């Protein structure tokens, strides 16, 4: 194949787009579009004449797709003229009332409900009575008199004898919840099917469940579950209740409030003894109800009312249960500004009834949401911690410490934080109490890193790392480490070389890495690797390149089981080598050369440990390019040889995104990238002319390609393009300070003859393949490849050569021979040849164009 001489600079100029001035008002792709819509259909009589004109104003500049949003689409228009649907007046009225009185700042009952169900749980066995139905309570026929219907329903209500109920015993908490949900659904089904008596029976039965206190610790959750059913049945608003009913309810409230024995009666005391429930625990069972009532009362209440309620609480002798509910229900800002007053009230409370540490916990929850006066902040912390640190029960202690750690982080420095962490370690280490408090300890870590964004401060907190050592359960420990690294990735803006930070984070990342085993999911591996790579990218020792490389070597030893981390390290070391070249430009000393070779050696040693073969191939080429850019020619040859040798090991299929796919497309892409590099790689003096190119061809020839794909021939065609570029007097691009073959051979005739021999061999291989396709009757593939080869010759060959010119004509005719060529493509190709023939250096193409007929398919 005779390559045509190329003037790359001139070709680039000819390929540039021409610029044309655009007149104001002409079409521009980014200019807003004005849309005019008109109706051609006749309007119906129901349509008003005002709607007959729908032309958009010229200055509206509306996006035509916006019509879907402004209600002018066909469905919206249909809905607008349709009859209004009947709606549930009760539910709509309830929704209106809710929207009128409650804002987005009001905590909804759904949240409170979830908290109660999560907090008040039990492992004891529960029981429940289920309504089994009765045949005597059949609804009256439509023709019955009203009195008969009423009498029948009253009889049905009386039918609550033993036979119509079934008691289910020994239920777990989850079983109990499931049964309650079944009752709720039965209620809805009964009401929907007009079985009103059955629905009322279910409601009565559920109401009776509230009298069962045999598992008193679970009672708040039971109350929530049962009242869900009652709320489903009693779906009305205050406006639906007449004055008589309201007065009756109010009387009942007063009667219940006047019963003083509900907390202290002998019956209650005996039941608490039987169930082994202490008074402080028992009193907390009242908290959900009191909290919710106070929450509703105090919502949007004026300051004066809150102050009055606070004074009433004080006059009642600072009842601890009530005070706790006050702090839970009142606005955090109200509590925070009066923190010292509440602390005084807490001190005066009776310790026997309701533990003071719960009161301090409630106070701390408010101070996490609102700030107290600055002058009181230290005294508040001291007063609270004096009580918290004296707690003997680890669970009580950690429940309070978890809350107050946020107050400490918000308003104080690392000194106070260190004191708190030291105190937590002191309380939670004996008897390994931390093992039962991992959620609270995790919460503490989350709050600390949420407020201390400067890791140079955080890791200088003496007790921070000892605090981390309490997370000895691996799964929890790994989650904490991930949380720390996520915070680091979010808040660390500048690279760091701080030894304290690096040692701490390497320890954290090592913990994550060591958790990986054969059962670890790929997604989890990727996430862990991503977090570790963030650290690797954020470490910078500036111009201390040797220290930077030492860090990468240490990281490779620590994280050898996560392949994405090793890949990141290889890229980082290659980047380091290039940075060294950039900084030391013009001063390439022996020491610099040794360092670059050390970087190259790091990559050469690390790449074989990777499992993904295409990752190895690409990194071999990339690392070879870096070595070449740093004038490490023998090392570059080693990388390229390794890549060429590895091609033979490429499997026929690879897994991508969990699916098995053919690898040939990826191999073809890799080889094209490799060919681009081969242009600038100089021949080794002891290896012969184009030894690397010949090596690629040998591997390609021996590789087993798929029979129904012509990738092998496409590779040969691309090698021809490379050989054409190699035969040029001056190459298209070079590597700085590296003599490529154009400088080494200087257009030597022997070198060009070797290129010619390779071209002849490749052309022969391609022509043999085209003949084989003809024999196999795969004519469409033959046509496609023939046109592909024709275009290669047209782009890179010297068509003044008669043999090459004759070959091009034959390929053109072969592409059209059996009618598989695309006529439009052939026409455009011929037009291109005619345009090129008008250029002085390509005038010989006019003769070729005359010999290229366009064959008709008919």
N, C-alpha and C positions, 0 to 999 in steps of 0.2 A: 504494500500500500504506500503510495507516494503522498506524504502529507503536504498540504499547502502551507506556504509561509504566512504567518499571522502578524498583523500589526495591531496589537491589543488596544493601544491607545486610540487609534482611529476607529476601531470597531466599537469601542465604548461611546465615542462621540456620536456615532451613527445610531446607536440604540437609545440615546436619550430622547425623552419626550419633548416635543416642541411646545413653546409657550405662545398663547394667543391672548390678546386683550379681550376682556369681557365687558360689553356695554352695560351701563346701569339698567336694571330692569330685565336683563336676560335671565334665562333659567339658570339656577344654581342648585346643586343637590341639597344644600343646607338651608336654602331659602324656604321660608314658611309658605305653605300651600293654602290658597284660598279656594274653598269648595262651594260650588253653587248647586243646590239641590232643587229640583222641580218635580212636581207631581203631574203625571200624565193621565192618571186614572180619574174618573169622575167621582165626585164626592157623593156620599150617601145623604139622604135627607136629614139624618140625625146629626150630621157634622155641621158645625157652625161655619158661616162664611169667613169668619176671622181666621180660620185655620187653613184656608185654601192657599195662602201664600206661605211658603216655607223657605224662601230664598235667604241664604245667609248673607249678612252684611259684609261688604268687602273689607272692612277694617277689623273684623273679628279674628282673623287668622286662626281659625279653629282647625285642630287635627281632625280629619274625617272619622277617625276611630273614636273620638270623644262622644260621638252621638250615642254610643252604647252606654256611656256613663250619665248623660244628661236626660235619659228617659225617652229618647226619641226612637229607640229601636222598636221593631215590630211587637215584641212581647210586652214591652212596657206600655206601648200604645193600646194594645189589646186589654191589658190589665186596667188601664185608666178608664176605658169606656165600659168595662164589665160591671155587672151588678155587684155591689159590696157584699162580702161574705158575712154571714152571721158569726159573731164572736162571743166568747164566754164573758159575760158581763162581770161575773164575780172575779175571775182571774184578772181581767183588765182593770177593774176597780182596785184590786189589791195591789197591782203593779203601779198604778197611779199614786196610791197612798205611799207606797214604798219610795217612789221617786221623789215625792213631795217632801218627805221628812228626812230621808236618809241620804247622806252624801257618800262620796267614794272613800272618805276618811273613816267611815264607820265599819268596824270589823264585823263581817257578816256572821250569821249564826252557823253557816256551813263550816267556817274555820273553827269556831268555838266547839262545834259538835265533834269535829275531827280530833281536836285536842283532848276532849273528854274521853272519847273512845280509846285513844292511844294511851292515856294516862291511867285510867281506872280499869285494870285488867285483873284476871284471876286464873288460877290453875285448878281451882276446886270445881266439883261437878255441880251442874245446875239442873233445874227441872222447869217444865212448862206444861200448861194445860192447853190442848188444842180443841177447837170446836169441830165436832164430827158431823154436824148436820142432823136434821130431823124431818120426817115426812109429814108430820102434823101441821107444820107451818107453811103449807102451800099457799101461794098468793091467790086471792079471790079472782073469779072470772070477771071479764069486763062488764057483764050484765048485772053483777051483784050490787046491792044497795050499799051506800057509804057506810051505814052502821054495821052491816055484815062484814065489810072489809076491815073496819077498825077492830071488830070483835075477833076476827081471825088473826089479825096481826098481834093483838094482845095475848091471845092464846099461844101464839108462836114464841112470843117473848118469855112467857112463863116456862117454856120448854127448855130449861137449862139444867135438867136433872143429870145425874151421874151418867146415864146411858149415852148422852149426846156429847160427852167430853172424853178426852183421852189424855192421861198424864204421861209425859215423856220424862224419864229420869236419866241421871248420869250423863248429861250432855256436857260436852266441852264448850268453852266460850264461843268458838267458831260455829259449833252446831247450834248453839242457842241463837246466835245472830242470824244464821240461815233460816231457822224456824220463824223468827220474828219477821224476816223479809217475806217468807211465804205467807204469813198472816196478812201482811200489808198488801201483797198482790191479790190474795183472796178477797180482801175488802174491796179493792178496785174492781175485780171481776164481778163480784156480787152486785155492786152498785151499778155497774155498766149493764148487767143483765136484768136489772129491775128487781133483784132479790133484796129489797130494802131491809126486811126482817133479818136475813142472814148477815147483812152488813152490820146492823145494829148489835146483833149477838157478838160478833167478832170484836166490836169496839168495847162492849161491856166486859167481855172476857179479858181483853188487853188491859183495861183499867184495873181489873182485879189483880193483875200481875204485879202492880205497883205496891200491893200490900205485902208482898213476899220479900223479907229482908234476911233470908237464911244465909246468903253470901253477901254480907253488907259492904265489903270492899268493892264489889262490882256494881253496887246500886246506882251510882251516877250514870254509868254507861247504860244500865238497864233502863233508867228513866229516859235517857235520850232516845233509845231505840223504840220504847213504847210510845212516847209522845210524838214520834214521827208518824205513827199510825193514827193517833188521835188528831194530829194536825191534818192528815189526809182526809179524815172524816169531817172535821169541823173547819171546812174551808170557807171562812167568812171574814169580814172586816169589822172594826168597831161600829161602823155605821149601821151594820145589819142587826145589832143587838138592841132590843128595846129597853126603856128605862127600868122597867120592873126587873128584868133579868140582870141588868147591871147592878141594881140595888141588892138583889139576892146574892150575887157574887161578892159584892163588897162586904156584906154581912158575914159571909163565910170566911173571907180573909181576916176580918176582925176577930172572929171566934177562934180561928187557928192561932192567930198571933197572941191571944190571951192565954193559951195553954203553955205554962211554964215548965211542965214536966218532960217535954219532948227531948230535952238533952239530958236530963238527970233522973228520969224515973227508974224504979227498981227493975222494971221489965227490960229497959234498954241496957242497964248495967249488967244484968244477968246474961243478956244476949252477947254483949261485948266480951264477957268472960268466956262464954262457950266458944266464941269464934276467935278468941285470943287476939282481939283488936284493942290496942291501947287508946286512951282518950285523945292524945294528940293526933293519931291517925284517923280516929273517928271524926274529929272536928273538921279535918280537911275534906271530908265527904260533902260538907255543906258548901264548900268554896265555889264550885261551879254555878250553883243556883244563885248564891248571893252575888257573885261576880257579874253574872249576866243581868240580874235585876238592876244592880248599881250602874252597870254599863249603859243600860237603856235610859235610866233616870238622868245620868250625868251628861249624856250626849247633847252637845250644844247648850248645856246649862250655863247660866251666867256665873261669873266668878263669885258673886256674893252667895249663891246657893251652895257652891262647893265649900266655901269657907264655913258656912253655917253647918253643913253636914260634918265637916271636920271637927267643929266645936261640939256637936252632939256626940260624936264618937268619943271625944275626950271626957265629956260629962258621964258617959256610960262606964267610966273607969278604964278607958282604953282597952276595950275588949279586943283581944288579939285577932280572933277570927274576923271580926268586923273590920278592924284596922287593915288587915291583910287584903280584904276585898276592896276597901277604899283605895289602897295603893294600886290594885289591879285594874280598877274601873276608872279612876280619875285620869285626866289628861296628864301625860308625862311632864309637860311644861309646868303644870300646877304643882306636882309633887316635887320636881327638881328645885324650883325656887324656894320651897319650904323644907328642904332636906333636913336641916338641923332641927326644925320643929318636929318632923316625923321621927327623927332619931330619939328626941326626948320622949315622945309618946311610946316608942318601942321599949325604951328603958323602963318605963313605968308599968309595962304589961306584966301580967302574971305568967311566969315561965311554965307553970304546971299544965295549963290548958292548951296552949298553942306555942310551939317552939319559936324562940326569938330569931333563930337563924333563918326560918322561912320568911319572917318579916323583913330581915335584911336582904334576903334574896329578892323579894318583891321590890324593895327600894332600889336595889341594883339594876333590876330590869328597866325601871323608869329612867335611871341615870345613864343607861346605855343609849336611850333615845333622846334625852334632853339634858342640857348642861346646867349644873347648879351654879350659884354665884362663885366667881373665881376665888374670892377670899375664903370660902368655906370648903374648897375641894380637898385640901390635905386633911383637914380635921374630919371630914366625912369619911375618907378612906381609913384613917386611924381608928375611928369609932367602930366602923363596920368590921375591920380586920381584927380588932381586939376580941370580938365575939366569934368570928369565923375560925380563927386560929386555935380557939379552945375546944372546938368540936372534936369529940373522941371517935365518933362513928365516921369512917372514911367516906361513905356515900353521902352523908349529910354535908360533910366538909367540901367535897368536890362539886356538889350541886351549887353551893354558894360561890366557891372560888371560880367556877366556870363563868358566872355572871359578872363578878367584880373584876375579872381580868380585863374586860373590855373598857371599863371605867378607868382602870389604871393605864392602859395603853393610850387612851384618848387624851388624858390630861397630864401625864407624867413622863419621865425620861426612862432610859434604860436602867438607871439605878433602882428605881422603884419596881420596875418589871423584874429585875434580877432578884429582888427580895421576895416578891410574890412567887416566882418560879421555885426559888429555894424552899419556901414554905410548903409548896405543893409537893415537891420531891420528898420532903421530910415526913409529910402525912401519908403519902401514898406508897412509899417504898416498903415499910414494915409489913410482913406477912403477904407481900406481893399484892397489896390491895389494888394496885393499878390495873390488875387483870380484869377487875369487875367494873372499871371506869373508863374503858377506852373511848366510848362516845364523848364523854365530857372532856377527856384529855385531848381528843381530836378537835373539839370545839375550841379549846384554849389555843391550840396551835393556829387554827384558822383565824382567830381573832387577832393574835399577835402579828402574824404576817400581813394581815389586812391593814394594820396601822403602822407597822415599821417597814416601810418600803425600801429604806436604805440598808442594804445587806452588810455594808461595812460597819453599821451600827448594830444590826441584829446579831451578827455572829461574834461580836465583841461582848455580848451579854454572856457572862461567865456560865450561867446555869442553863443556857439554851440547849446546848448539845447534851448535857446530862439529862435534861428533861426528855429529849428525844429517845434516850436509852431506855425509858420506861415502856416504849412501844415494842414489846418483845414478841408479840404475835405477828408473824410475817405479813399476813394479808393487810393488817392494820398499819404496820410499819411502812409498807410499800405505798399505801394510800397517802400517808402523811408525807412521805418523801416526794410523791407526785405533786402534792399540794404546794410544797415548798418550791419545787422547780417551776411549776406553773406561775407562781408569784414572781419568781426570779425572771422568767421570760417576759412577764408583763411589765415589771417595774424597773428592771435594770436597763438603763439607756446607754451607758458608756461601757466599753470594754474594760476589763479589770485584770490586774495581776496581783491583787492583794493576797498574800499567802494564807491568811486566816479564812477568807472567803473561799479560796480554791480548795484548801484542805477540807473545809466543811462540806462544800458542794460535791467534791469528789467522793466523800464518804456517803453522802446522800445518794448520788448516782450509782455508786457501787452497790448500795442496798437494793436499788431498783433492778440493776443488772443481774445480781445474784438470785433474784426471785424467778428468773426465767428458767423453765425446764421443758421437758418434752411435751407437757400438757398445756403449755401456755399458748393461747390463741394468737394468730398472726396479727390481728388488730391490736392486741395488747402489746405485742413486741414492737410494732410500729410506733405506738404512742410512747412507750418507754424510750425507744431509740430517738424519737423526735425531741424529747425533753433533754436527753443527754447531749444531743447534737447542739442544742441551744447553748449549753455551757461551753462546748468546744469552740463554737464560733465567737463567744463573748470573751475568751481569754486572749490577751494580747500583751506581750512583753516588749512592745515597741521595736526598736532596732536590735534588741538582744535576741538575735535569731537562734543562737545555740540554745538559749533557755526555752524559747518557743518550741524548738524541735524536741527538747528533752520532755516537755509537757506532753507532746503528741506521743512520744514513745511510752511514757507512763500510762497515758489514756489507752493506748493499744493493749497494754497488758491487763488493764482493769476491765475493759469492755469487749473482750475478744469474742464473746458469744452472741453479740448483736451485729449482724452484718451491715445494716445501714450506718452504724457508728463507724465501722472500719472504712466504709466507703467515704464517709465524711472526713475521716482522718487522712485518707489518701488525697482527697481533693485539697484539704487544708495544707498538707505538706507540699503538694505541687504549687499551690498558691504562694507558699512561703519561699519556695525556690525562685519563683518569678519575681517576688518582691525583692529578694536579695539581688537579683540581676538588675532590677530597676534602681535600687538604692546605690549599688556599687558600680553603676554605669561609668565606664572610663577608668575604673580602678579595680580591674578583675585580678585580684591578687591570688597567690597560691592558696591562702587560707580560705578565700571565698570559694575557689574551685573545690576544695576539700569538703566544705560545708554542703555545696550543691550536690556533690556525689553522695554525701550521707543522706540527703533528702531522697535522691534517686534510689539509693539502696533500701530505704524505708519502704518505698512504694513497691519495689521489685520483690521484696520479701513478703509484703502484706497481701498483695493481689492474689497469689495462689490459694490463700485461706478462704476466699470467697466461694460460695456455692453456685451463684448464678453465673452461667458461662458467658452470657452477653455482657454482664457487668464487668467480668474479667477482661473480655475482649476490648471493650470501650476504654477501660482504665489502662490497659496496656498501651493502646494508641495514644491516649491523652498524656500518659506519663512519658512515653517516647517523644511526643511533641515538646514537652517541657524540657526533657533532657537535651533535645536538639537545639532548643532556643537558648540553652545555657552552654552550648558548644561541647556537651558531653557526648561525642559521636559514638563511641563504642557502647556506652550505656543505652543510647537511643536504638542502636542496632539490636541490642539484646532484647529490648522491649518489643520491637517490631517482629523479630524472629519468634519470640514467644507467642505473639498474637497470631502469626501465620501458622505456627505449629498447632495452636489451639483450635483453628478452624475445623480441622479434621474431626474434632471431638464434639462438634455441635450436634445435638440430637435432632431427630426429624421433627419432633413436636416438643413444645414447651407449654407450661401452664401460665396463663395470664388471666388475672382476675378470677381465678378459680375454674377457668375453662381451658381445655386442651386445644392448642392451635398449632398450625404448621409454623416452623421456624424459618422457612426460606425467605419470607419477606424481610424479616429482621436481619438475616445474614446478608441479603442483597444490600440493604441500607448500610450495614457496617462496612462492607467491602467498598462501596462507593466513597465513604468517608476515608477509608484507608488509601484508596487510589489518589485522593486529593493530597494526602500527605506524601505519598511516594514521589510526587513531582519534585519535591525539594530535598529529599533524602539523598545524599551523595553516595556513590558506590564505594564499597570497601575495597581498598587496594588489593586485598588477597582473595576476594570472593568472586571476582569477575564482573562483567557488564550486567547491570540490572538484575543482580542476584536476588533481591527481594521480590521484584516483579515476577521473575521466573518461579520463585517459591510459591507465590500466590497462585500462579497458573497451574502448577503441579498439584497443589492441594485441591483446586477447583476441578481439575480433570479427574482426580481420584474420588471426589466426594460423590455420594449417591444422591442424585437429584430425582425429584418426582417426575414421572413420565408425562404427566398431563400439563406440566408447566415448563415454560422455556426460559427459566431464570439463568441457566448455565450460559445460554447464547447471549442473553442480555449482559451478563458479566463480561463475556468476551468482547461484546460491542463497546462496553465502557472501558475495557483495557485498551482497545484501539484508540479511544479518545485520549487516554493517558499517554500512549506511545506517540500520538501526534503532537501532544504538548511537549513531550520529552525531546522531540526532534527539532524544536524551534531553536533559533540562534540565541534568543533571550527569553527566559521563562516568564510566565505571567506574574508570579510572586516568588519571594525568597525569604529565607530566615536570616535575620541580621547576624553578620559575622560568620555565616556558614556558606561555604562554596558548594553550590549545587552542581549537577552534572554539566550544565551549560558552561560554567566556568572551568570545570575540571577537564572536559573534553574539547571545548571550543569548536564545536561543529566538526569534529574528527570524522573522517570518512568511514573508518572501521566501526565507530560507535553508531553512526547512522545505518551502516550495513546490518549491524546486529538488530537494530530496531526494525529494519525492513524484513529481516528473516522472521522475527516474531509476528509481524503483521501478516506476512504470507501464511504462516501457520494458523493464525487465528481466523483469517478469511477462509481458509480451506475448511476449518472446523465448522464455521457458520454455514458455508455452502453445503457441506455434507448433511448438516442438520435440516436444511431446507429441502434437500432431496428426500430425506427420510420422511419428512412430514407429507410430501407429495405421495410417496408410496403407501403411507398409512391412511391416506384420504382425509387427513386433518387439514383441510384446505384453508379454513378460516385462520387457523394459527399460522399457516405458511404465508398467507397474504399479509397478516399483521407484522410478522418478523421481516418479511421482504421489504416492506415500507420503512420499518425501523432501521434496517441496515442501509437502505437507500439514503435516508436522512443523515445517517452517520457519515457516509461517504460525502454527501453534499456539504456537510458542516466542516469536516476535517480533512477530506482528501483533495489532492490536486487533480482536478478533472481535465487538465490539459494532457494528462497521461492517457494514451489511447486505451490501454487495457482497463484502466479504472473507469474511464468514460463508458466503455462498452459494458462493463459489469453493472454500472449504474443503470443503464438503459434496460438491461436484462431484468434487474431487480424491479424496476418500474413496471415492466410488462408482466412479471410474475405476480406482482401485487394485485393486478387487475384481471389476471387470466381467468379465474373461475367466478368472477362477479362478487367477491366478498369485500372488495375495497370500498371505502366510503367515498362517494363521488365528491362531496363538498370538501373533504380533506385533500383529495387529489387535485381539485381545482385550485384551492388555496396554495398548495405546494407549488404548483406550476406558476401561479401568479408571483409567488415569492422569487422563483428562479428568474422570471422575466425582469423583475425589479432589480435584482442583483446584477443581471447581465448588462444593465445600463451604466454600472460603475466601471470605470476604466480598467481596474485590476481584475474585474470578473467578466469582461466582454466575451470570453470564450464560452460562457454559459448560454449565450443566445443560440449557438449551434446545438447545444444539448437540449434546449427547450424544444427545438424543432423536431427532435427525435423522440419526444415523449408524448405519445398520443393519449387522448382520453377516450377510453373504450366505454361504449354504452352497454347497460345491462340487458337491453331488449334485443 
